[in-house]
């Protein structure tokens, strides 16, 4: 029974997940383009507004010095991504309890819900990506008969992905 589920999960991971992920990547790129266009429009509007205000000030106050100190815009730095140690310890606990027969029937779905919700909040992704990640990791867990620490692997993968997103 366990290997039947593993084969089904592997089938799902190999056939459907790449298509779902490709679609998700396209949607993400489209959202990024839309955000970039909005930012460019906002910058253009701000530039137009500031140049209009400067020209009105020059007309209204011809004796005022034209040279105004240029304010430096604050530089935005990407926040450092710290390793989520608390959730990692929880994942290790779920992985350890997952080795106990029959108890893992309760703990694995509970872990999937907890880590799915955490991953949604931590990476700020949609539910399709979260479900695909959980299906892949639980498929690996079933395929390796629970020896592979899938929950802690999910946390490490989410941390690495978040760190890469902050660098880019």
Rosetta blueprint (number, residue, H / E / L):
1 X L
2 X H
3 X H
4 X H
5 X H
6 X H
7 X H
8 X H
9 X H
10 X H
11 X H
12 X H
13 X H
14 X H
15 X H
16 X H
17 X H
18 X H
19 X H
20 X H
21 X H
22 X H
23 X H
24 X H
25 X H
26 X H
27 X H
28 X H
29 X H
30 X H
31 X H
32 X H
33 X H
34 X H
35 X H
36 X H
37 X H
38 X H
39 X H
40 X H
41 X H
42 X H
43 X H
44 X H
45 X H
46 X H
47 X H
48 X H
49 X H
50 X H
51 X H
52 X H
53 X H
54 X H
55 X H
56 X H
57 X H
58 X H
59 X H
60 X H
61 X L
62 X L
63 X L
64 X L
65 X L
66 X L
67 X L
68 X L
69 X L
70 X L
71 X L
72 X L
73 X L
74 X L
75 X L
76 X L
77 X L
78 X L
79 X L
80 X L
81 X L
82 X L
83 X L
84 X L
85 X H
86 X H
87 X H
88 X H
89 X H
90 X H
91 X H
92 X H
93 X H
94 X H
95 X H
96 X H
97 X H
98 X L
99 X L
100 X L
101 X L
102 X L
103 X L
104 X H
105 X H
106 X H
107 X H
108 X H
109 X H
110 X H
111 X H
112 X H
113 X H
114 X H
115 X H
116 X H
117 X H
118 X H
119 X H
120 X H
121 X H
122 X H
123 X H
124 X L
125 X L
126 X L
127 X H
128 X H
129 X H
130 X H
131 X H
132 X H
133 X H
134 X H
135 X H
136 X H
137 X H
138 X H
139 X H
140 X H
141 X H
142 X H
143 X H
144 X L
145 X L
146 X L
147 X L
148 X L
149 X L
150 X H
151 X H
152 X H
153 X H
154 X H
155 X H
156 X H
157 X H
158 X H
159 X H
160 X H
161 X H
162 X H
163 X H
164 X H
165 X H
166 X H
167 X H
168 X L
